[in-house]
Amino acid sequence: MGQREIRACWFGAGVLVGAMAASLCAMRAMARARADVSADLSPEVSPEVSPAALPVEDAARAPSAAPESGADMFEYRGFVVHLFWQALAPARYKAWCDIWEAGAVVQEAGGPPATYPTAAEARMAGGAWARHWIQNNG
């Protein structure tokens, strides 16, 4: 087997292991988010009740629709961006991303050096950071 074929095998194995690790992290984060939501629910609030139908004081205890952590993927100018965000503490989220081109990582775990009050803001900042990186380095 040639040197190039061996590298392709190791690259494929690395991609597979990375995908499995990302899946496990996402599953653990979702399970933790579900446990946190179920612990926050009071007996009179069920997951089927929308927060808009609750009184103001109960709406604050209702489960939120936004996950504590997550991942997204999008393509921009021929690059594929794998975007991740995670809760560090209440009202404190961090985002980072991996940028791929032609099946290889060109920027790993880059992202804005700040934290954000919501998951949506962290996600948007991470995507903007990735677009900026691609425009300047791509």
Backbone as a ProteinNet text record, in pm:
[ID]
protein_1_A
[PRIMARY]
MGQREIRACWFGAGVLVGAMAASLCAMRAMARARADVSADLSPEVSPEVSPAALPVEDAARAPSAAPESGADMFEYRGFVVHLFWQALAPARYKAWCDIWEAGAVVQEAGGPPATYPTAAEARMAGGAWARHWIQNNG
[TERTIARY]
84.7	0	90.6	58.4	139.6	118.4	212.2	205.5	76.6	31.7	-88.4	-212.4	-219.2	-334.3	-338.3	-223	-217	-267.4	-224.4	-271.2	-422.4	-475.4	-620.6	-694.2	-640.7	-703.6	-702	-588.3	-580	-668.5	-675.8	-763.6	-908.8	-949.7	-1087	-1116.4	-1020.1	-1038.5	-1051	-971.2	-979.4	-1112.7	-1162.7	-1293.2	-1402	-1396.2	-1496.1	-1492	-1374.1	-1361.9	-1411	-1378.7	-1425.3	-1576.5	-1637.2	-1783.3	-1847.8	-1789.2	-1844.2	-1830.6	-1717.8	-1697.7	-1795.6	-1816.8	-1912	-2053.5	-2089.9	-2222.4	-2240.9	-2140	-2148.7	-2159.4	-2081.9	-2089.8	-2227.8	-2282.3	-2415.6	-2521.7	-2510.7	-2608.2	-2599.2	-2478	-2462.4	-2517.4	-2492.4	-2540.6	-2693.1	-2753.4	-2899.9	-2959.7	-2896.6	-2946.2	-2934.7	-2825.3	-2807.3	-2911.3	-2938.7	-3038.6	-3177.3	-3209.7	-3339.4	-3350.2	-3241.6	-3243.6	-3260.2	-3193.6	-3206.5	-3347.7	-3407.8	-3543.9	-3642.8	-3628.7	-3724	-3707.5	-3586.8	-3566.5	-3626	-3628.8	-3682.2	-3834.2	-3897.7	-4043.5	-4109.6	-4206.6	-4284.1	-4398.3	-4468.2	-4575.3	-4688.3	-4715	-4825.7	-4786.8	-4658	-4614.1	-4570.2	-4631.4	-4592.3	-4527.3	-4446.8	-4379.7	-4478.1	-4601.1	-4696.6	-4756.5	-4742.2	-4799.6	-4704.4	-4756.1	-4669.7	-4645.6	-4526.6	-4496.6	-4588.9	-4642.5	-4732.2	-4864.5	-4904.8	-5031.9	-5019.9	-4899.2	-4877	-4877.1	-4907	-4888.7	-4741.2	-4711.1	-4574.6	-4478.5	-4517.4	-4426.1	-4399.4	-4497.6	-4476.6	-4402.8	-4413.3	-4345.7	-4194.5	-4144.8	-4000.4	-3951.2	-4038.3	-3996.6	-4022	-4089.9	-4120.9	-3993.7	-3988.9	-3869	-3848.9	-3723.2	-3694.5	-3681.1	-3705.1	-3696.3	-3551.8	-3464	-3325	-3243.7	-3166.7	-3082.5	-2963.6	-2904.9	-2788.6	-2665.3	-2660.1	-2547.9	-2600.1	-2523	-2567.5	-2459.1	-2496.1	-2403.8	-2482.1	-2413.5	-2474	-2364.1	-2405	-2307.9	-2361.7	-2274.6	-2314.6	-2194.9	-2224.8	-2121	-2110.9	-1987.9	-1965.1	-1841.1	-1858.2	-1749.8	-1665.3	-1727.3	-1656.2	-1598.5	-1613.4	-1567	-1688.3	-1667.9	-1773.5	-1739.3	-1833.8	-1812.2	-1894.9	-1829.3	-1895.1	-1895.6	-2012.9	-2027.8	-2080.8	-2021.9	-2061.6	-2082.4	-2176.2	-2193.3	-2231.7	-2194.3	-2217.7	-2236.9	-2321.3	-2343.3	-2227.5	-2169.5	-2064.1	-2120.8	-2224.6	-2293.3	-2428.5	-2515.2	-2641.5	-2613.8	-2678	-2664.8	-2520.9	-2446.7	-2308.5	-2277.8	-2268.3	-2248.3	-2121.6	-2057.8	-1935.3	-1957.7	-1902	-1912.9	-1773.5	-1757.8	-1634.1	-1668.8	-1573.9	-1603.3	-1477.7	-1501.5	-1398	-1431.8	-1331.3	-1352.4	-1279.2	-1353.3	-1300.5	-1298.6	-1199	-1193.5	-1142.3	-1215	-1177.5	-1149.8	-1232.8	-1221.9	-1112.9	-1050.5	-944.8	-972.6	-935.6	-954.2	-848.7	-893.1	-798.5	-793.2	-896.6	-898	-975.1	-910.8	-974	-999.4	-1121	-1161.7	-1135.5	-1159.2	-1148.6	-1282.3	-1281.5	-1407	-1385.1	-1492.3	-1479.5	-1433.4	-1348.3	-1294.5	-1385	-1514.3	-1607.2	-1714.9	-1788.4	-1904.5	-2028.9	-2142.9	-2267.3	-2378.9	-2480	-2587	-2685.6	-2695.2	-2787.7	-2716.7	-2773.7	-2718	-2729	-2838.4	-2857.4	-2751	-2719	-2615.3	-2478.3	-2448.8	-2320.9	-2312.5	-2421.1	-2425.6	-2403.6	-2471.3	-2457.4	-2315.6	-2257.7	-2121.6	-2020.6	-2039.8	-1951	-1958.8	-2079.4	-2095.6	-2033.7	-2051.4	-1991.5	-1838.9	-1786.1	-1641.4	-1588	-1658.3	-1614.5	-1617.7	-1723.7	-1731.5	-1616.6	-1587.7	-1478.1	-1343.9	-1323	-1198.9	-1184.7	-1292.6	-1286.3	-1258.8	-1320.9	-1298	-1152.6	-1089.9	-952.3	-846.2	-881	-781.5	-810.5	-930.2	-973.3	-929.5
-116.3	0	124.2	220	339.7	435.4	529.3	628.2	710.2	743.9	825.2	749.4	620.2	540.7	527.5	516	506.8	636.9	752.4	881.4	894.1	847	854.6	771.4	655.6	571.1	640.2	698.3	766.2	889.8	962.1	1079.3	1036.5	930.1	879.5	835.3	768.9	725.6	846.6	950.2	1071.2	1141.6	1148.8	1211.4	1131.9	1000.8	914.9	930.1	928.2	943.9	1082.5	1185.7	1320.3	1331.6	1269.9	1272.6	1197.7	1085.7	1010.6	1090.6	1156.6	1236.3	1353.6	1419	1530	1481.6	1366.2	1310.6	1280.1	1219.8	1189.1	1315.9	1417.7	1544.8	1607.3	1604.2	1661.1	1583.3	1450.6	1369	1397.1	1410	1440.1	1577.6	1674.3	1809.8	1814	1743.2	1741.5	1670.5	1562.7	1492.5	1581.6	1655.8	1747.2	1859.6	1911.2	2017.2	1966	1843.1	1785.4	1768.9	1724.5	1706.2	1840.6	1944.8	2077.2	2130.8	2110.8	2158.9	2085.9	1954.1	1878.6	1913.6	1948.3	1987.8	2125.6	2211.2	2346.8	2352.6	2248.3	2251.8	2236.2	2318.5	2303.1	2206.7	2154.4	2058.7	2114.5	2245.8	2299.5	2337.2	2326.8	2360.4	2232.8	2201.7	2083.6	2127.5	2041.4	2079.2	2112.1	2064.7	2090	2230.7	2298.7	2431.6	2534.1	2621.8	2723.8	2834.2	2894.9	3001.9	3122	3145.6	3258.7	3240.2	3115.9	3089	3096.8	3112.8	3115.2	3257.4	3274.8	3406.5	3445.4	3571.7	3622.3	3552.2	3530.6	3466.6	3320.3	3250	3112	3102.8	3204.3	3201	3197.3	3256.9	3256.3	3116.5	3030.7	2894.9	2795.3	2835.7	2743.9	2709.1	2590.5	2551.7	2641.2	2672.4	2755.5	2667.1	2725.2	2649.9	2638.4	2726	2725.4	2624.9	2541.2	2446.4	2517.9	2455.4	2513.7	2503.6	2402.5	2388.6	2331.4	2346.6	2296.2	2308.7	2267.8	2270.9	2302.2	2360.1	2394.1	2384.5	2375.6	2366.9	2448	2524.7	2598.3	2612.6	2644.6	2662.4	2809.5	2857.9	2997.9	3007.1	3055.9	3075.2	2950.3	2834.5	2710	2645.1	2708.6	2652.4	2597.2	2494.1	2439.7	2476.2	2542	2587.4	2500.1	2436.7	2360	2449.9	2497.1	2595.2	2527.1	2558.2	2500.5	2612.3	2594.3	2688.7	2611.2	2665.6	2593.8	2694.3	2656.4	2738.9	2717.3	2827.1	2820.1	2838.5	2919.4	2950.8	3010	3035.5	3100.7	3235.9	3255.8	3378.8	3405	3298.1	3312.3	3198.1	3231.4	3132.2	3163.3	3059.6	3069.8	2996.3	3049.6	2984.9	2964.8	2860	2835.5	2757.3	2744.3	2675.3	2611.3	2513.4	2453.7	2490.9	2531.2	2569.8	2469	2409.7	2305.8	2355.5	2310.6	2335.7	2208.7	2161.4	2042.9	1922.8	1905.4	1788.6	1795.9	1911.4	1924.8	2047	2036.2	2147.2	2252.7	2377.7	2487.6	2579.4	2579.2	2655.4	2573.8	2539.2	2453.2	2529.9	2518.7	2575.5	2725.4	2795.8	2940.3	3000.4	3123.7	3189.5	3320	3391.9	3519.5	3498.5	3586.5	3568.8	3625.3	3626.9	3684.7	3583.6	3613.8	3534.4	3619.8	3553.4	3621.8	3580.2	3665	3635.3	3528.6	3503.3	3401.5	3310.1	3191.2	3096.7	3152.2	3220.4	3276	3380.8	3466.2	3568.1	3503.1	3400.5	3330.7	3265.3	3203	3138.9	3240.3	3353.9	3457.1	3514.2	3536.3	3589.6	3488.8	3361	3258	3250.4	3258.3	3257.2	3380	3496	3619.2	3611.3	3554.9	3540.4	3449.1	3338	3244.1	3311.1	3386	3456.2	3556.5	3629.6	3725.7	3655	3542.4	3466.6	3421.1	3370.1	3321.8	3437.8	3551.8	3667	3713.5	3705.2	3753	3647.7	3519.8	3413.6	3314.8	3320	3220.4	3244.8
0	0	0	-84.9	-96.4	19.9	30.7	139	131.3	10.6	-6.6	41.9	14	57.6	209.5	273.6	419.2	480.7	424.6	475	460.4	348.5	326.8	430.6	464.9	566.4	702.6	739.9	868.5	871.6	759.1	752.4	770.8	703.5	716.7	859	920.8	1059.8	1152.1	1127.5	1209.4	1195.3	1072.7	1049.7	1120.6	1110.9	1175.3	1327.4	1385.8	1530.6	1573.3	1496.6	1527.4	1522.5	1421.7	1410.4	1526.9	1566	1678.9	1808.4	1828	1949.2	1953.3	1839.3	1833.9	1863.7	1812.5	1839.5	1987.4	2048.7	2191.1	2275.1	2239.8	2313.7	2299.2	2179.2	2156.7	2234.1	2235.9	2309.8	2459.7	2513.8	2656.7	2690.4	2603.4	2628.7	2624.8	2531.3	2523.6	2645	2689.5	2807.2	2931.4	2941.3	3053.8	3048.2	2927.5	2912.3	2950.6	2910.2	2947.1	3098.6	3161	3306.3	3376.7	3325.5	3385.6	3370.2	3253.7	3229.3	3317.6	3328.6	3411	3558.4	3602.4	3741.6	3769	3666.7	3683.4	3679.3	3628	3615.8	3751.7	3775.7	3898.6	3869.6	3972.2	3947.6	3860.8	3869.2	3791.3	3648.4	3611.1	3476.3	3406.6	3295.5	3219	3089.7	3023.5	2899.9	2786.7	2794.1	2687	2694.3	2806.9	2824.4	2765	2679.8	2620.5	2722.3	2721	2816.1	2799.6	2680.1	2658.2	2732.6	2757.7	2824	2976.4	3027.6	3171.3	3224.7	3351.3	3412.1	3408.4	3424.3	3411	3505.3	3630.6	3725	3689.6	3627.6	3587.2	3454.6	3369.5	3240.1	3257.9	3365.5	3389.9	3423	3478.8	3513.9	3402.4	3294.6	3185.1	3109.5	3048.3	2975	2853.2	2824.4	2708.2	2584.7	2468.4	2344	2296.5	2343.2	2298.3	2379.3	2312.5	2385.7	2448.1	2549.6	2614.2	2526.2	2444.9	2353.2	2222.8	2120.3	1992.1	1887.1	1767.5	1654.7	1528.7	1434.3	1306.1	1201.2	1076.8	968.7	852	786.5	668.4	575	449.2	349.1	314.5	299.2	266.2	178	55.9	-40.6	-61.8	-68.3	-91.8	33.2	147.8	273.6	348.8	427.6	512.5	656.4	722.7	859.9	953.9	1049.5	1155	1277.9	1315.8	1422.3	1548.3	1662.8	1791.2	1891.9	1984.4	2094.4	2218	2334.5	2460.5	2573.8	2668.9	2787.3	2883.5	2929.7	3029.4	3169.1	3178.2	3303.2	3264.1	3359.9	3322.6	3254.7	3140.9	3061.4	3017.4	2987.1	2940.9	2844.1	2714.9	2610.2	2531.5	2482.7	2403.5	2271.9	2163.3	2031.9	1973.8	1893.7	1821.2	1696.2	1605	1479.8	1422.8	1336.7	1253.8	1110.8	1033.6	894.8	806.8	714.2	626.5	482.7	408.1	265	197.7	98.4	21.4	112.4	215.2	301.7	406.3	424.1	523.8	612	738.2	831.2	802.5	780	759.7	881.3	964.2	1089.8	1191.8	1301.5	1400.9	1529.7	1581.3	1709.9	1718.4	1608.7	1611.5	1648.8	1690.7	1722.7	1794.1	1815.6	1884.7	2029.7	2079.6	2215.2	2324.3	2301	2397.6	2433.9	2539.6	2575.9	2552.6	2538.4	2501.9	2596.2	2614	2709.9	2663.1	2532.3	2482.4	2384	2365.3	2269.1	2127.5	2096.4	1962.5	1930.9	2027	2005.3	1986.5	2063.4	2048.9	1912	1867.9	1736	1625.4	1633.5	1531.2	1529.7	1646.1	1653.3	1598	1627.1	1573.2	1421.8	1366.8	1221.1	1156.7	1218.1	1165.1	1170.4	1279.1	1291.4	1181	1153.5	1049.8	912.1	881.7	752.7	739.4	846.1	845.4	821.8	889.9	872.4	728.3	670.3	530.9	435.3	457.3	369.9	375	491.2	505.6	478.6	489.7	475.2	362.2	308	209.1	69.8
[MASK]
++++++++++++++++++++++++++++++++++++++++++++++++++++++++++++++++++++++++++++++++++++++++++++++++++++++++++++++++++++++++++++++++++++++++++

